[in-house]
């Protein structure tokens, strides 16, 4: 049950991230924060279920979230 929670909250935060950035309404920092949260949650899910390819992808999504937050204020 916990794995499903990680998976679906990770998916929902990623969807919100993409909408916030795509609509370009000033919510980009929040969007990138959601991308980082999504990457962490889906990364934990992938690690627990040994989905190594997805885990590897989440490392890069997490880095993209951090870079996006940094550049938004930089």
Phi and psi restraints in degrees (range 20) as a CNS / XPLOR table:
assign (resid 1 and name C) (resid 2 and name N)
       (resid 2 and name CA) (resid 2 and name C) 1.0 -62.9 20.0 2
assign (resid 2 and name N) (resid 2 and name CA)
       (resid 2 and name C) (resid 3 and name N) 1.0 -38.2 20.0 2
assign (resid 2 and name C) (resid 3 and name N)
       (resid 3 and name CA) (resid 3 and name C) 1.0 -62.2 20.0 2
assign (resid 3 and name N) (resid 3 and name CA)
       (resid 3 and name C) (resid 4 and name N) 1.0 -40.6 20.0 2
assign (resid 3 and name C) (resid 4 and name N)
       (resid 4 and name CA) (resid 4 and name C) 1.0 -63.8 20.0 2
assign (resid 4 and name N) (resid 4 and name CA)
       (resid 4 and name C) (resid 5 and name N) 1.0 -39.0 20.0 2
assign (resid 4 and name C) (resid 5 and name N)
       (resid 5 and name CA) (resid 5 and name C) 1.0 -62.7 20.0 2
assign (resid 5 and name N) (resid 5 and name CA)
       (resid 5 and name C) (resid 6 and name N) 1.0 -46.8 20.0 2
assign (resid 5 and name C) (resid 6 and name N)
       (resid 6 and name CA) (resid 6 and name C) 1.0 -58.2 20.0 2
assign (resid 6 and name N) (resid 6 and name CA)
       (resid 6 and name C) (resid 7 and name N) 1.0 -46.5 20.0 2
assign (resid 6 and name C) (resid 7 and name N)
       (resid 7 and name CA) (resid 7 and name C) 1.0 -60.4 20.0 2
assign (resid 7 and name N) (resid 7 and name CA)
       (resid 7 and name C) (resid 8 and name N) 1.0 -51.6 20.0 2
assign (resid 7 and name C) (resid 8 and name N)
       (resid 8 and name CA) (resid 8 and name C) 1.0 -77.2 20.0 2
assign (resid 8 and name N) (resid 8 and name CA)
       (resid 8 and name C) (resid 9 and name N) 1.0 -33.6 20.0 2
assign (resid 8 and name C) (resid 9 and name N)
       (resid 9 and name CA) (resid 9 and name C) 1.0 -68.2 20.0 2
assign (resid 9 and name N) (resid 9 and name CA)
       (resid 9 and name C) (resid 10 and name N) 1.0 -38.2 20.0 2
assign (resid 9 and name C) (resid 10 and name N)
       (resid 10 and name CA) (resid 10 and name C) 1.0 -60.9 20.0 2
assign (resid 10 and name N) (resid 10 and name CA)
       (resid 10 and name C) (resid 11 and name N) 1.0 -42.3 20.0 2
assign (resid 10 and name C) (resid 11 and name N)
       (resid 11 and name CA) (resid 11 and name C) 1.0 -65.2 20.0 2
assign (resid 11 and name N) (resid 11 and name CA)
       (resid 11 and name C) (resid 12 and name N) 1.0 -46.9 20.0 2
assign (resid 11 and name C) (resid 12 and name N)
       (resid 12 and name CA) (resid 12 and name C) 1.0 -64.0 20.0 2
assign (resid 12 and name N) (resid 12 and name CA)
       (resid 12 and name C) (resid 13 and name N) 1.0 -39.6 20.0 2
assign (resid 12 and name C) (resid 13 and name N)
       (resid 13 and name CA) (resid 13 and name C) 1.0 -67.8 20.0 2
assign (resid 13 and name N) (resid 13 and name CA)
       (resid 13 and name C) (resid 14 and name N) 1.0 -34.1 20.0 2
assign (resid 13 and name C) (resid 14 and name N)
       (resid 14 and name CA) (resid 14 and name C) 1.0 -67.1 20.0 2
assign (resid 14 and name N) (resid 14 and name CA)
       (resid 14 and name C) (resid 15 and name N) 1.0 -39.5 20.0 2
assign (resid 14 and name C) (resid 15 and name N)
       (resid 15 and name CA) (resid 15 and name C) 1.0 -63.2 20.0 2
assign (resid 15 and name N) (resid 15 and name CA)
       (resid 15 and name C) (resid 16 and name N) 1.0 -46.2 20.0 2
assign (resid 15 and name C) (resid 16 and name N)
       (resid 16 and name CA) (resid 16 and name C) 1.0 -61.4 20.0 2
assign (resid 16 and name N) (resid 16 and name CA)
       (resid 16 and name C) (resid 17 and name N) 1.0 -41.4 20.0 2
assign (resid 16 and name C) (resid 17 and name N)
       (resid 17 and name CA) (resid 17 and name C) 1.0 -54.6 20.0 2
assign (resid 17 and name N) (resid 17 and name CA)
       (resid 17 and name C) (resid 18 and name N) 1.0 -50.7 20.0 2
assign (resid 17 and name C) (resid 18 and name N)
       (resid 18 and name CA) (resid 18 and name C) 1.0 -65.1 20.0 2
assign (resid 18 and name N) (resid 18 and name CA)
       (resid 18 and name C) (resid 19 and name N) 1.0 -37.0 20.0 2
assign (resid 18 and name C) (resid 19 and name N)
       (resid 19 and name CA) (resid 19 and name C) 1.0 -68.8 20.0 2
assign (resid 19 and name N) (resid 19 and name CA)
       (resid 19 and name C) (resid 20 and name N) 1.0 -43.0 20.0 2
assign (resid 19 and name C) (resid 20 and name N)
       (resid 20 and name CA) (resid 20 and name C) 1.0 -60.8 20.0 2
assign (resid 20 and name N) (resid 20 and name CA)
       (resid 20 and name C) (resid 21 and name N) 1.0 -42.1 20.0 2
assign (resid 20 and name C) (resid 21 and name N)
       (resid 21 and name CA) (resid 21 and name C) 1.0 -73.0 20.0 2
assign (resid 21 and name N) (resid 21 and name CA)
       (resid 21 and name C) (resid 22 and name N) 1.0 -42.4 20.0 2
assign (resid 21 and name C) (resid 22 and name N)
       (resid 22 and name CA) (resid 22 and name C) 1.0 -65.5 20.0 2
assign (resid 22 and name N) (resid 22 and name CA)
       (resid 22 and name C) (resid 23 and name N) 1.0 -37.5 20.0 2
assign (resid 22 and name C) (resid 23 and name N)
       (resid 23 and name CA) (resid 23 and name C) 1.0 -76.4 20.0 2
assign (resid 23 and name N) (resid 23 and name CA)
       (resid 23 and name C) (resid 24 and name N) 1.0 -15.4 20.0 2
assign (resid 23 and name C) (resid 24 and name N)
       (resid 24 and name CA) (resid 24 and name C) 1.0 49.9 20.0 2
assign (resid 24 and name N) (resid 24 and name CA)
       (resid 24 and name C) (resid 25 and name N) 1.0 55.1 20.0 2
assign (resid 24 and name C) (resid 25 and name N)
       (resid 25 and name CA) (resid 25 and name C) 1.0 -114.8 20.0 2
assign (resid 25 and name N) (resid 25 and name CA)
       (resid 25 and name C) (resid 26 and name N) 1.0 21.1 20.0 2
assign (resid 25 and name C) (resid 26 and name N)
       (resid 26 and name CA) (resid 26 and name C) 1.0 89.7 20.0 2
assign (resid 26 and name N) (resid 26 and name CA)
       (resid 26 and name C) (resid 27 and name N) 1.0 10.8 20.0 2
assign (resid 26 and name C) (resid 27 and name N)
       (resid 27 and name CA) (resid 27 and name C) 1.0 -104.2 20.0 2
assign (resid 27 and name N) (resid 27 and name CA)
       (resid 27 and name C) (resid 28 and name N) 1.0 22.4 20.0 2
assign (resid 27 and name C) (resid 28 and name N)
       (resid 28 and name CA) (resid 28 and name C) 1.0 -62.8 20.0 2
assign (resid 28 and name N) (resid 28 and name CA)
       (resid 28 and name C) (resid 29 and name N) 1.0 -41.7 20.0 2
assign (resid 28 and name C) (resid 29 and name N)
       (resid 29 and name CA) (resid 29 and name C) 1.0 -62.0 20.0 2
assign (resid 29 and name N) (resid 29 and name CA)
       (resid 29 and name C) (resid 30 and name N) 1.0 -44.4 20.0 2
assign (resid 29 and name C) (resid 30 and name N)
       (resid 30 and name CA) (resid 30 and name C) 1.0 -62.4 20.0 2
assign (resid 30 and name N) (resid 30 and name CA)
       (resid 30 and name C) (resid 31 and name N) 1.0 -40.5 20.0 2
assign (resid 30 and name C) (resid 31 and name N)
       (resid 31 and name CA) (resid 31 and name C) 1.0 -59.2 20.0 2
assign (resid 31 and name N) (resid 31 and name CA)
       (resid 31 and name C) (resid 32 and name N) 1.0 -47.7 20.0 2
assign (resid 31 and name C) (resid 32 and name N)
       (resid 32 and name CA) (resid 32 and name C) 1.0 -65.6 20.0 2
assign (resid 32 and name N) (resid 32 and name CA)
       (resid 32 and name C) (resid 33 and name N) 1.0 -32.7 20.0 2
assign (resid 32 and name C) (resid 33 and name N)
       (resid 33 and name CA) (resid 33 and name C) 1.0 -63.8 20.0 2
assign (resid 33 and name N) (resid 33 and name CA)
       (resid 33 and name C) (resid 34 and name N) 1.0 -41.8 20.0 2
assign (resid 33 and name C) (resid 34 and name N)
       (resid 34 and name CA) (resid 34 and name C) 1.0 -65.2 20.0 2
assign (resid 34 and name N) (resid 34 and name CA)
       (resid 34 and name C) (resid 35 and name N) 1.0 -36.2 20.0 2
assign (resid 34 and name C) (resid 35 and name N)
       (resid 35 and name CA) (resid 35 and name C) 1.0 -61.7 20.0 2
assign (resid 35 and name N) (resid 35 and name CA)
       (resid 35 and name C) (resid 36 and name N) 1.0 -42.8 20.0 2
assign (resid 35 and name C) (resid 36 and name N)
       (resid 36 and name CA) (resid 36 and name C) 1.0 -63.4 20.0 2
assign (resid 36 and name N) (resid 36 and name CA)
       (resid 36 and name C) (resid 37 and name N) 1.0 -45.0 20.0 2
assign (resid 36 and name C) (resid 37 and name N)
       (resid 37 and name CA) (resid 37 and name C) 1.0 -60.8 20.0 2
assign (resid 37 and name N) (resid 37 and name CA)
       (resid 37 and name C) (resid 38 and name N) 1.0 -44.8 20.0 2
assign (resid 37 and name C) (resid 38 and name N)
       (resid 38 and name CA) (resid 38 and name C) 1.0 -58.8 20.0 2
assign (resid 38 and name N) (resid 38 and name CA)
       (resid 38 and name C) (resid 39 and name N) 1.0 -45.7 20.0 2
assign (resid 38 and name C) (resid 39 and name N)
       (resid 39 and name CA) (resid 39 and name C) 1.0 -62.0 20.0 2
assign (resid 39 and name N) (resid 39 and name CA)
       (resid 39 and name C) (resid 40 and name N) 1.0 -39.0 20.0 2
assign (resid 39 and name C) (resid 40 and name N)
       (resid 40 and name CA) (resid 40 and name C) 1.0 -66.2 20.0 2
assign (resid 40 and name N) (resid 40 and name CA)
       (resid 40 and name C) (resid 41 and name N) 1.0 -48.2 20.0 2
assign (resid 40 and name C) (resid 41 and name N)
       (resid 41 and name CA) (resid 41 and name C) 1.0 -64.7 20.0 2
assign (resid 41 and name N) (resid 41 and name CA)
       (resid 41 and name C) (resid 42 and name N) 1.0 -48.1 20.0 2
assign (resid 41 and name C) (resid 42 and name N)
       (resid 42 and name CA) (resid 42 and name C) 1.0 -69.1 20.0 2
assign (resid 42 and name N) (resid 42 and name CA)
       (resid 42 and name C) (resid 43 and name N) 1.0 -31.2 20.0 2
assign (resid 42 and name C) (resid 43 and name N)
       (resid 43 and name CA) (resid 43 and name C) 1.0 -63.1 20.0 2
assign (resid 43 and name N) (resid 43 and name CA)
       (resid 43 and name C) (resid 44 and name N) 1.0 -43.5 20.0 2
assign (resid 43 and name C) (resid 44 and name N)
       (resid 44 and name CA) (resid 44 and name C) 1.0 -63.4 20.0 2
assign (resid 44 and name N) (resid 44 and name CA)
       (resid 44 and name C) (resid 45 and name N) 1.0 -44.5 20.0 2
assign (resid 44 and name C) (resid 45 and name N)
       (resid 45 and name CA) (resid 45 and name C) 1.0 -57.8 20.0 2
assign (resid 45 and name N) (resid 45 and name CA)
       (resid 45 and name C) (resid 46 and name N) 1.0 -47.0 20.0 2
assign (resid 45 and name C) (resid 46 and name N)
       (resid 46 and name CA) (resid 46 and name C) 1.0 -64.5 20.0 2
assign (resid 46 and name N) (resid 46 and name CA)
       (resid 46 and name C) (resid 47 and name N) 1.0 -40.3 20.0 2
assign (resid 46 and name C) (resid 47 and name N)
       (resid 47 and name CA) (resid 47 and name C) 1.0 -63.3 20.0 2
assign (resid 47 and name N) (resid 47 and name CA)
       (resid 47 and name C) (resid 48 and name N) 1.0 -45.8 20.0 2
assign (resid 47 and name C) (resid 48 and name N)
       (resid 48 and name CA) (resid 48 and name C) 1.0 -63.5 20.0 2
assign (resid 48 and name N) (resid 48 and name CA)
       (resid 48 and name C) (resid 49 and name N) 1.0 -33.3 20.0 2
assign (resid 48 and name C) (resid 49 and name N)
       (resid 49 and name CA) (resid 49 and name C) 1.0 -101.9 20.0 2
assign (resid 49 and name N) (resid 49 and name CA)
       (resid 49 and name C) (resid 50 and name N) 1.0 7.9 20.0 2
assign (resid 49 and name C) (resid 50 and name N)
       (resid 50 and name CA) (resid 50 and name C) 1.0 60.2 20.0 2
assign (resid 50 and name N) (resid 50 and name CA)
       (resid 50 and name C) (resid 51 and name N) 1.0 39.0 20.0 2
assign (resid 50 and name C) (resid 51 and name N)
       (resid 51 and name CA) (resid 51 and name C) 1.0 -93.7 20.0 2
assign (resid 51 and name N) (resid 51 and name CA)
       (resid 51 and name C) (resid 52 and name N) 1.0 78.8 20.0 2
assign (resid 51 and name C) (resid 52 and name N)
       (resid 52 and name CA) (resid 52 and name C) 1.0 -64.9 20.0 2
assign (resid 52 and name N) (resid 52 and name CA)
       (resid 52 and name C) (resid 53 and name N) 1.0 -35.2 20.0 2
assign (resid 52 and name C) (resid 53 and name N)
       (resid 53 and name CA) (resid 53 and name C) 1.0 -64.2 20.0 2
assign (resid 53 and name N) (resid 53 and name CA)
       (resid 53 and name C) (resid 54 and name N) 1.0 -43.1 20.0 2
assign (resid 53 and name C) (resid 54 and name N)
       (resid 54 and name CA) (resid 54 and name C) 1.0 -67.2 20.0 2
assign (resid 54 and name N) (resid 54 and name CA)
       (resid 54 and name C) (resid 55 and name N) 1.0 -39.6 20.0 2
assign (resid 54 and name C) (resid 55 and name N)
       (resid 55 and name CA) (resid 55 and name C) 1.0 -59.5 20.0 2
assign (resid 55 and name N) (resid 55 and name CA)
       (resid 55 and name C) (resid 56 and name N) 1.0 -45.7 20.0 2
assign (resid 55 and name C) (resid 56 and name N)
       (resid 56 and name CA) (resid 56 and name C) 1.0 -60.7 20.0 2
assign (resid 56 and name N) (resid 56 and name CA)
       (resid 56 and name C) (resid 57 and name N) 1.0 -42.5 20.0 2
assign (resid 56 and name C) (resid 57 and name N)
       (resid 57 and name CA) (resid 57 and name C) 1.0 -62.0 20.0 2
assign (resid 57 and name N) (resid 57 and name CA)
       (resid 57 and name C) (resid 58 and name N) 1.0 -39.2 20.0 2
assign (resid 57 and name C) (resid 58 and name N)
       (resid 58 and name CA) (resid 58 and name C) 1.0 -66.5 20.0 2
assign (resid 58 and name N) (resid 58 and name CA)
       (resid 58 and name C) (resid 59 and name N) 1.0 -29.3 20.0 2
assign (resid 58 and name C) (resid 59 and name N)
       (resid 59 and name CA) (resid 59 and name C) 1.0 -59.6 20.0 2
assign (resid 59 and name N) (resid 59 and name CA)
       (resid 59 and name C) (resid 60 and name N) 1.0 -44.0 20.0 2
assign (resid 59 and name C) (resid 60 and name N)
       (resid 60 and name CA) (resid 60 and name C) 1.0 -72.8 20.0 2
assign (resid 60 and name N) (resid 60 and name CA)
       (resid 60 and name C) (resid 61 and name N) 1.0 -36.3 20.0 2
assign (resid 60 and name C) (resid 61 and name N)
       (resid 61 and name CA) (resid 61 and name C) 1.0 -63.9 20.0 2
assign (resid 61 and name N) (resid 61 and name CA)
       (resid 61 and name C) (resid 62 and name N) 1.0 -40.1 20.0 2
assign (resid 61 and name C) (resid 62 and name N)
       (resid 62 and name CA) (resid 62 and name C) 1.0 -62.1 20.0 2
assign (resid 62 and name N) (resid 62 and name CA)
       (resid 62 and name C) (resid 63 and name N) 1.0 -43.8 20.0 2
assign (resid 62 and name C) (resid 63 and name N)
       (resid 63 and name CA) (resid 63 and name C) 1.0 -63.0 20.0 2
assign (resid 63 and name N) (resid 63 and name CA)
       (resid 63 and name C) (resid 64 and name N) 1.0 -39.6 20.0 2
assign (resid 63 and name C) (resid 64 and name N)
       (resid 64 and name CA) (resid 64 and name C) 1.0 -62.3 20.0 2
assign (resid 64 and name N) (resid 64 and name CA)
       (resid 64 and name C) (resid 65 and name N) 1.0 -39.7 20.0 2
assign (resid 64 and name C) (resid 65 and name N)
       (resid 65 and name CA) (resid 65 and name C) 1.0 -63.0 20.0 2
assign (resid 65 and name N) (resid 65 and name CA)
       (resid 65 and name C) (resid 66 and name N) 1.0 -44.1 20.0 2
assign (resid 65 and name C) (resid 66 and name N)
       (resid 66 and name CA) (resid 66 and name C) 1.0 -64.7 20.0 2
assign (resid 66 and name N) (resid 66 and name CA)
       (resid 66 and name C) (resid 67 and name N) 1.0 -44.9 20.0 2
assign (resid 66 and name C) (resid 67 and name N)
       (resid 67 and name CA) (resid 67 and name C) 1.0 -62.3 20.0 2
assign (resid 67 and name N) (resid 67 and name CA)
       (resid 67 and name C) (resid 68 and name N) 1.0 -44.0 20.0 2
assign (resid 67 and name C) (resid 68 and name N)
       (resid 68 and name CA) (resid 68 and name C) 1.0 -60.4 20.0 2
assign (resid 68 and name N) (resid 68 and name CA)
       (resid 68 and name C) (resid 69 and name N) 1.0 -43.1 20.0 2
assign (resid 68 and name C) (resid 69 and name N)
       (resid 69 and name CA) (resid 69 and name C) 1.0 -65.8 20.0 2
assign (resid 69 and name N) (resid 69 and name CA)
       (resid 69 and name C) (resid 70 and name N) 1.0 -41.3 20.0 2
assign (resid 69 and name C) (resid 70 and name N)
       (resid 70 and name CA) (resid 70 and name C) 1.0 -64.1 20.0 2
assign (resid 70 and name N) (resid 70 and name CA)
       (resid 70 and name C) (resid 71 and name N) 1.0 -46.9 20.0 2
assign (resid 70 and name C) (resid 71 and name N)
       (resid 71 and name CA) (resid 71 and name C) 1.0 -70.1 20.0 2
assign (resid 71 and name N) (resid 71 and name CA)
       (resid 71 and name C) (resid 72 and name N) 1.0 -27.8 20.0 2
assign (resid 71 and name C) (resid 72 and name N)
       (resid 72 and name CA) (resid 72 and name C) 1.0 -63.8 20.0 2
assign (resid 72 and name N) (resid 72 and name CA)
       (resid 72 and name C) (resid 73 and name N) 1.0 -34.1 20.0 2
assign (resid 72 and name C) (resid 73 and name N)
       (resid 73 and name CA) (resid 73 and name C) 1.0 -102.7 20.0 2
assign (resid 73 and name N) (resid 73 and name CA)
       (resid 73 and name C) (resid 74 and name N) 1.0 -8.5 20.0 2
